[in-house]
Amino acid sequence: MTRLIEHRSTSSWSAEHVRAALVDPEPLRERLAMLGGDLAELVSHHAGEDGVHVRIRQRIPAPDLPAPLAAVLNRSTVLERSETWRRRDENHVVGEVAALVRGVPASATASLWLRDLPEAERGDPDRATGRPGTVERSEFVLRGELRGRLPLMRGGTETLLHRQLSLLVEQECRFAAGWLARHG
């Protein structure tokens, strides 16, 4: 069974700042240390003319798994993810994400884009950022699908994993915002 994954958020920071907070090595390692469990690892990171390619591994501890899934697995599990980010133009980044959950017949694929919003879509910058005259504002969108199946759970696998992956994307976006607030 397949479930759609969709996340949209906006930021008072430029698309380039948000991209850096999500995929540059320093904030990525910090995020993994905070959110990735005891097995958090930046497996590979390559930045070149064709974009940024990242592979990460992080544990999802058994207590953080939805109870029915934790009962079936009887242990924590590992999320393995690869991401590719490419600059489309000066203010627009696109990419792909592929993820596997070890021990669970599930995978996810998604497309992402991060762009500076046109001035007409920015709203009131002083209210949005709390900083007079600040006009940077960007939008991050992730859309994809989650496929998974545990025969005895009748489609529940996708629902449970969907909740977990949606929460993870939200936590990572909050981390990026906090990291930018601390490091600019």
C-alpha positions, -999 to +999 in steps of 0.1 A: +000+000+000+012+035-008+007+068+012+015+102+001+040+122+021+038+160+020+054+187+040+055+225+034+071+251+056+083+286+052+113+304+067+124+339+074+158+328+060+169+326+023+167+293+005+205+292+004+207+296+042+181+269+048+198+246+023+231+250+041+215+243+075+200+211+061+229+196+042+262+213+051+284+189+071+286+209+104+248+214+110+241+179+095+263+163+121+249+184+149+213+174+138+222+137+136+237+139+171+205+155+184+178+135+165+196+104+151+199+082+182+230+062+191+236+050+156+236+084+139+261+086+112+269+108+082+278+079+059+289+101+031+288+137+020+299+150-014+296+185-027+304+191-064+294+209-095+264+185-099+251+193-064+253+179-029+249+141-023+244+129+013+239+095+029+229+092+065+219+065+089+200+070+121+183+047+147+147+050+155+146+037+191+119+012+199+102+036+223+098+061+195+082+036+172+044+033+171+035+005+196+021-020+171+052-017+149+076-019+179+058-051+190+063-067+156+099-056+154+107-063+190+136-038+188+146-004+174+152+000+137+174+020+114+165+046+088+189+048+059+185+078+037+202+093+006+196+129-005+206+148-036+203+185-038+209+205-070+208+242-076+182+250-103+190+287-103+203+314-080+172+312-056+159+277-062+172+242-051+156+209-061+164+174-050+154+138-043+153+117-012+152+079-009+148+061+024+147+026+037+136+014+071+157-017+081+137-046+093+104-033+079+092-039+043+090-001+037+106+025+016+100+062+008+109+084-021+103+121-024+111+152-044+120+184-027+124+220-036+135+250-017+130+284-032+131+321-023+096+334-024+088+361-049+083+394-031+045+393-037+043+360-017+064+371+013+038+388+034+049+413+061+086+407+066+088+426+099+061+406+114+074+373+100+110+377+112+109+402+140+137+420+123+129+454+107+136+455+069+143+418+066+129+405+033+144+371+030+117+344+031+118+310+015+096+279+011+105+243+015+083+216+000+088+178+002+064+155-017+067+118-021+053+084-013+058+058+014+054+022+005+052-005+032+035-037+041+033-059+071+006-084+062-010-087+096-014-049+100-038-043+071-024-011+058-014+001+092+023+000+085+020+029+061-001+050+086+024+044+114+055+050+093+038+080+077+033+096+111+069+088+121+085+102+089+063+133+090+074+140+125+110+135+115+108+160+087+091+186+110+119+180+136+146+185+110+130+217+098+127+230+133+164+220+139+174+240+108+155+271+120+171+268+154+206+263+140+202+294+117+190+314+147+222+304+166+247+306+137+231+329+112 
